[in-house]
């Protein structure tokens, strides 16, 4: 979301809005969690 931060800093509200819409569309299309990559993977415990 660096692009969104940059758009807000330079007060380009049209770019900020497009960035939000694009990110939302990607999440809805792929079924991906918005912050899925930032979360840690669960560690598997050995059975037994």
N, CA, C and O atoms as a GROMACS GRO file, in nm:
protein
  192
    1UNK      N    1   0.080  -0.119   0.000
    1UNK     CA    2   0.000   0.000   0.000
    1UNK      C    3   0.086   0.127   0.000
    1UNK      O    4   0.042   0.232   0.045
    2UNK      N    5   0.206   0.115  -0.050
    2UNK     CA    6   0.291   0.233  -0.058
    2UNK      C    7   0.231   0.339  -0.149
    2UNK      O    8   0.246   0.459  -0.124
    3UNK      N    9   0.164   0.295  -0.255
    3UNK     CA   10   0.106   0.389  -0.349
    3UNK      C   11  -0.004   0.472  -0.282
    3UNK      O   12  -0.016   0.591  -0.309
    4UNK      N   13  -0.082   0.410  -0.196
    4UNK     CA   14  -0.187   0.482  -0.125
    4UNK      C   15  -0.127   0.587  -0.032
    4UNK      O   16  -0.174   0.700  -0.026
    5UNK      N   17  -0.023   0.549   0.040
    5UNK     CA   18   0.043   0.643   0.130
    5UNK      C   19   0.100   0.762   0.053
    5UNK      O   20   0.087   0.877   0.095
    6UNK      N   21   0.162   0.734  -0.061
    6UNK     CA   22   0.218   0.840  -0.143
    6UNK      C   23   0.109   0.932  -0.197
    6UNK      O   24   0.125   1.054  -0.198
    7UNK      N   25  -0.001   0.874  -0.242
    7UNK     CA   26  -0.112   0.953  -0.295
    7UNK      C   27  -0.170   1.046  -0.190
    7UNK      O   28  -0.204   1.161  -0.221
    8UNK      N   29  -0.181   0.999  -0.068
    8UNK     CA   30  -0.235   1.083   0.040
    8UNK      C   31  -0.136   1.193   0.075
    8UNK      O   32  -0.176   1.307   0.099
    9UNK      N   33  -0.007   1.160   0.078
    9UNK     CA   34   0.094   1.261   0.114
    9UNK      C   35   0.097   1.376   0.014
    9UNK      O   36   0.115   1.491   0.053
   10UNK      N   37   0.081   1.345  -0.115
   10UNK     CA   38   0.085   1.452  -0.215
   10UNK      C   39  -0.055   1.502  -0.249
   10UNK      O   40  -0.074   1.580  -0.343
   11UNK      N   41  -0.154   1.455  -0.171
   11UNK     CA   42  -0.293   1.497  -0.181
   11UNK      C   43  -0.352   1.476  -0.321
   11UNK      O   44  -0.418   1.564  -0.375
   12UNK      N   45  -0.325   1.359  -0.377
   12UNK     CA   46  -0.387   1.320  -0.504
   12UNK      C   47  -0.502   1.226  -0.470
   12UNK      O   48  -0.486   1.104  -0.470
   13UNK      N   49  -0.617   1.284  -0.442
   13UNK     CA   50  -0.731   1.206  -0.393
   13UNK      C   51  -0.786   1.112  -0.500
   13UNK      O   52  -0.838   1.006  -0.468
   14UNK      N   53  -0.774   1.151  -0.627
   14UNK     CA   54  -0.820   1.062  -0.733
   14UNK      C   55  -0.735   0.936  -0.738
   14UNK      O   56  -0.787   0.826  -0.757
   15UNK      N   57  -0.604   0.952  -0.722
   15UNK     CA   58  -0.514   0.837  -0.722
   15UNK      C   59  -0.537   0.750  -0.599
   15UNK      O   60  -0.532   0.627  -0.607
   16UNK      N   61  -0.562   0.813  -0.485
   16UNK     CA   62  -0.590   0.738  -0.362
   16UNK      C   63  -0.717   0.655  -0.378
   16UNK      O   64  -0.721   0.538  -0.338
   17UNK      N   65  -0.820   0.714  -0.435
   17UNK     CA   66  -0.946   0.643  -0.454
   17UNK      C   67  -0.930   0.526  -0.551
   17UNK      O   68  -0.983   0.418  -0.527
   18UNK      N   69  -0.856   0.547  -0.659
   18UNK     CA   70  -0.833   0.439  -0.755
   18UNK      C   71  -0.753   0.326  -0.692
   18UNK      O   72  -0.778   0.208  -0.721
   19UNK      N   73  -0.658   0.360  -0.608
   19UNK     CA   74  -0.577   0.258  -0.540
   19UNK      C   75  -0.664   0.172  -0.448
   19UNK      O   76  -0.649   0.050  -0.445
   20UNK      N   77  -0.753   0.236  -0.376
   20UNK     CA   78  -0.842   0.162  -0.285
   20UNK      C   79  -0.935   0.070  -0.364
   20UNK      O   80  -0.955  -0.046  -0.327
   21UNK      N   81  -0.990   0.121  -0.473
   21UNK     CA   82  -1.080   0.040  -0.555
   21UNK      C   83  -1.006  -0.078  -0.616
   21UNK      O   84  -1.058  -0.190  -0.619
   22UNK      N   85  -0.885  -0.054  -0.665
   22UNK     CA   86  -0.806  -0.161  -0.726
   22UNK      C   87  -0.772  -0.270  -0.624
   22UNK      O   88  -0.783  -0.389  -0.654
   23UNK      N   89  -0.732  -0.230  -0.503
   23UNK     CA   90  -0.699  -0.327  -0.398
   23UNK      C   91  -0.823  -0.407  -0.358
   23UNK      O   92  -0.815  -0.528  -0.337
   24UNK      N   93  -0.937  -0.340  -0.348
   24UNK     CA   94  -1.061  -0.408  -0.311
   24UNK      C   95  -1.102  -0.508  -0.420
   24UNK      O   96  -1.145  -0.619  -0.389
   25UNK      N   97  -1.089  -0.469  -0.544
   25UNK     CA   98  -1.125  -0.558  -0.654
   25UNK      C   99  -1.036  -0.681  -0.655
   25UNK      O  100  -1.084  -0.792  -0.682
   26UNK      N  101  -0.908  -0.664  -0.626
   26UNK     CA  102  -0.816  -0.778  -0.624
   26UNK      C  103  -0.854  -0.876  -0.513
   26UNK      O  104  -0.852  -0.997  -0.533
   27UNK      N  105  -0.887  -0.821  -0.398
   27UNK     CA  106  -0.925  -0.906  -0.285
   27UNK      C  107  -1.053  -0.983  -0.317
   27UNK      O  108  -1.062  -1.102  -0.289
   28UNK      N  109  -1.150  -0.916  -0.375
   28UNK     CA  110  -1.276  -0.982  -0.407
   28UNK      C  111  -1.259  -1.087  -0.517
   28UNK      O  112  -1.324  -1.191  -0.514
   29UNK      N  113  -1.172  -1.059  -0.613
   29UNK     CA  114  -1.153  -1.152  -0.725
   29UNK      C  115  -1.078  -1.277  -0.681
   29UNK      O  116  -1.120  -1.389  -0.713
   30UNK      N  117  -0.970  -1.260  -0.609
   30UNK     CA  118  -0.885  -1.372  -0.573
   30UNK      C  119  -0.926  -1.440  -0.444
   30UNK      O  120  -0.880  -1.550  -0.414
   31UNK      N  121  -1.011  -1.376  -0.367
   31UNK     CA  122  -1.047  -1.433  -0.238
   31UNK      C  123  -0.932  -1.426  -0.140
   31UNK      O  124  -0.927  -1.502  -0.044
   32UNK      N  125  -0.841  -1.336  -0.166
   32UNK     CA  126  -0.721  -1.322  -0.084
   32UNK      C  127  -0.751  -1.232   0.035
   32UNK      O  128  -0.832  -1.140   0.026
   33UNK      N  129  -0.685  -1.260   0.146
   33UNK     CA  130  -0.697  -1.171   0.260
   33UNK      C  131  -0.613  -1.047   0.233
   33UNK      O  132  -0.504  -1.058   0.178
   34UNK      N  133  -0.662  -0.928   0.272
   34UNK     CA  134  -0.588  -0.806   0.241
   34UNK      C  135  -0.448  -0.804   0.301
   34UNK      O  136  -0.355  -0.752   0.239
   35UNK      N  137  -0.431  -0.861   0.421
   35UNK     CA  138  -0.300  -0.861   0.484
   35UNK      C  139  -0.249  -1.003   0.501
   35UNK      O  140  -0.176  -1.031   0.596
   36UNK      N  141  -0.286  -1.091   0.411
   36UNK     CA  142  -0.251  -1.232   0.422
   36UNK      C  143  -0.102  -1.258   0.416
   36UNK      O  144  -0.052  -1.348   0.483
   37UNK      N  145  -0.031  -1.180   0.337
   37UNK     CA  146   0.113  -1.204   0.323
   37UNK      C  147   0.192  -1.160   0.444
   37UNK      O  148   0.303  -1.209   0.466
   38UNK      N  149   0.137  -1.069   0.523
   38UNK     CA  150   0.210  -1.016   0.638
   38UNK      C  151   0.197  -1.104   0.761
   38UNK      O  152   0.274  -1.088   0.856
   39UNK      N  153   0.100  -1.197   0.762
   39UNK     CA  154   0.082  -1.281   0.878
   39UNK      C  155   0.181  -1.397   0.874
   39UNK      O  156   0.222  -1.444   0.768
   40UNK      N  157   0.218  -1.442   0.990
   40UNK     CA  158   0.312  -1.553   0.999
   40UNK      C  159   0.240  -1.684   0.969
   40UNK      O  160   0.123  -1.702   1.002
   41UNK      N  161   0.312  -1.774   0.908
   41UNK     CA  162   0.255  -1.907   0.878
   41UNK      C  163   0.249  -1.988   1.009
   41UNK      O  164   0.333  -1.974   1.097
   42UNK      N  165   0.147  -2.071   1.017
   42UNK     CA  166   0.135  -2.156   1.135
   42UNK      C  167   0.240  -2.265   1.130
   42UNK      O  168   0.266  -2.324   1.025
   43UNK      N  169   0.299  -2.292   1.246
   43UNK     CA  170   0.398  -2.399   1.253
   43UNK      C  171   0.326  -2.531   1.272
   43UNK      O  172   0.233  -2.542   1.352
   44UNK      N  173   0.370  -2.630   1.199
   44UNK     CA  174   0.310  -2.763   1.213
   44UNK      C  175   0.377  -2.837   1.328
   44UNK      O  176   0.499  -2.836   1.342
   45UNK      N  177   0.295  -2.899   1.408
   45UNK     CA  178   0.347  -2.977   1.519
   45UNK      C  179   0.349  -3.123   1.480
   45UNK      O  180   0.254  -3.173   1.420
   46UNK      N  181   0.456  -3.191   1.512
   46UNK     CA  182   0.462  -3.334   1.478
   46UNK      C  183   0.359  -3.412   1.560
   46UNK      O  184   0.339  -3.385   1.679
   47UNK      N  185   0.294  -3.508   1.495
   47UNK     CA  186   0.196  -3.592   1.565
   47UNK      C  187   0.266  -3.698   1.644
   47UNK      O  188   0.364  -3.759   1.600
   48UNK      N  189   0.212  -3.720   1.765
   48UNK     CA  190   0.265  -3.829   1.846
   48UNK      C  191   0.341  -3.794   1.965
   48UNK      O  192   0.388  -3.882   2.037
   0.00000   0.00000   0.00000
